[in-house]
Amino acid sequence: MNFNLYNSYSWAMNFLGFDRQINRFVDELSLEHQDVQRVLDVGCGTGAMGVQLLVRFPDATLLATDIQERFLQGVLSNSETRGLRQDRVSVGLSDITKPAEVELLPGGVTSLEMESFDLISVGAVIGYSEDQRETIKALLSLIKPGGLLLNLEMNEHMVGRWTSHRYEYDALPLTEMAALMAEEGCSVSRLPLSMKYFPVNMTRVGLLAAKKRLS
Ligand SMILES: C[S@@+](CC[C@H](N)C(=O)[O-])C[C@H]1O[C@@H](n2cnc3c(N)ncnc32)[C@H](O)[C@@H]1O
């Protein structure tokens, strides 16, 4: 992974308005699943998705994980600036290759329980996994039946491809990701971003996987 990711990501988030527009996308997303109590944001960056999900679901708690501690500090200050109770947020170090293995900060290693989250968000991170198919399966296994996986993935248009290449990011084709989620028992929707989400629409596309309820 490119070592300067933190600086250029923070710059894009703040000065290009990515943060505000990701927040807006999360807020406006049509979700059938309204009873969200536990959210996991994996490869969370400074928490644009996870923190906004806490705003949207006032009873929820968030576990935000990333491979870099610097980003986790960003999540804590982002949620504090936005006036969210700090006992609703916890953070931990984790590699997307094994998303269930988390070193909680300030301390303690944990293995996340299967089917324990209502909603998992990921954005532009699955492509950093050493085994993307296993990562997707592991993420889905952490979701309760009826829960959701929201992936705000890099898109396959010119700017998305260029940006992925620039940051050495190489995600599976979207059709392959969606097919795997379907094989794992989810109904999957592709959510293209309209111009109103500019500039996020230039590089990202949404994939929403709803895990089937037990019959
Ligand atoms: C492009 S940023 C995306 C952040 C956020 N999810 C978003 O949608 O804006 C990629 C994030 O993935 C994290 N990351 C990179 N490699 C990772 C890995 N192997 N495991 C977990 N996180 C990783 C980076 O530290 C960074 O926070």
The ligand as an SDF file (V2000), in Angstrom:
LIG
                    3D

 27 29  0  0  0  0  0  0  0  0999 V2000
   -9.0000    4.6340    0.3100 C   0  0  0  0  0  0  0  0  0  0  0  0
   -9.0320    4.4940    2.0610 S   0  0  0  0  0  0  0  0  0  0  0  0
  -10.7810    4.2430    2.2990 C   0  0  0  0  0  0  0  0  0  0  0  0
  -11.2520    4.6440    3.6510 C   0  0  0  0  0  0  0  0  0  0  0  0
  -12.7550    4.5540    3.8760 C   0  0  0  0  0  0  0  0  0  0  0  0
  -13.1720    3.1700    3.9740 N   0  0  0  0  0  0  0  0  0  0  0  0
  -13.5410    5.2480    2.7780 C   0  0  0  0  0  0  0  0  0  0  0  0
  -14.3800    4.6070    2.1490 O   0  0  0  0  0  0  0  0  0  0  0  0
  -13.3280    6.4310    2.5690 O   0  0  0  0  0  0  0  0  0  0  0  0
   -8.3760    2.8750    2.3150 C   0  0  0  0  0  0  0  0  0  0  0  0
   -8.2770    2.5100    3.7980 C   0  0  0  0  0  0  0  0  0  0  0  0
   -7.9190    1.1400    3.8750 O   0  0  0  0  0  0  0  0  0  0  0  0
   -6.9220    0.9970    4.8620 C   0  0  0  0  0  0  0  0  0  0  0  0
   -6.1440   -0.2070    4.5470 N   0  0  0  0  0  0  0  0  0  0  0  0
   -5.1890   -0.3760    3.6040 C   0  0  0  0  0  0  0  0  0  0  0  0
   -4.7310   -1.6360    3.6050 N   0  0  0  0  0  0  0  0  0  0  0  0
   -5.4370   -2.2860    4.5660 C   0  0  0  0  0  0  0  0  0  0  0  0
   -5.4390   -3.6170    5.0370 C   0  0  0  0  0  0  0  0  0  0  0  0
   -4.6150   -4.5520    4.5380 N   0  0  0  0  0  0  0  0  0  0  0  0
   -6.2870   -3.9360    6.0390 N   0  0  0  0  0  0  0  0  0  0  0  0
   -7.1320   -3.0080    6.5690 C   0  0  0  0  0  0  0  0  0  0  0  0
   -7.1750   -1.7280    6.1520 N   0  0  0  0  0  0  0  0  0  0  0  0
   -6.3330   -1.3680    5.1610 C   0  0  0  0  0  0  0  0  0  0  0  0
   -6.1100    2.2590    4.7890 C   0  0  0  0  0  0  0  0  0  0  0  0
   -5.3480    2.4600    5.9660 O   0  0  0  0  0  0  0  0  0  0  0  0
   -7.2130    3.2840    4.5690 C   0  0  0  0  0  0  0  0  0  0  0  0
   -7.7680    3.7280    5.7730 O   0  0  0  0  0  0  0  0  0  0  0  0
  1  2  1  0
  2  3  1  0
  2 10  1  0
  3  4  1  0
  4  5  1  0
  5  6  1  0
  5  7  1  0
  7  8  2  0
  7  9  1  0
 10 11  1  0
 11 12  1  0
 11 26  1  0
 12 13  1  0
 13 14  1  0
 13 24  1  0
 14 15  1  0
 14 23  1  0
 15 16  2  0
 16 17  1  0
 17 18  1  0
 17 23  2  0
 18 19  1  0
 18 20  2  0
 20 21  1  0
 21 22  2  0
 22 23  1  0
 24 25  1  0
 24 26  1  0
 26 27  1  0
M  CHG  2   2   1   9  -1
M  END
$$$$
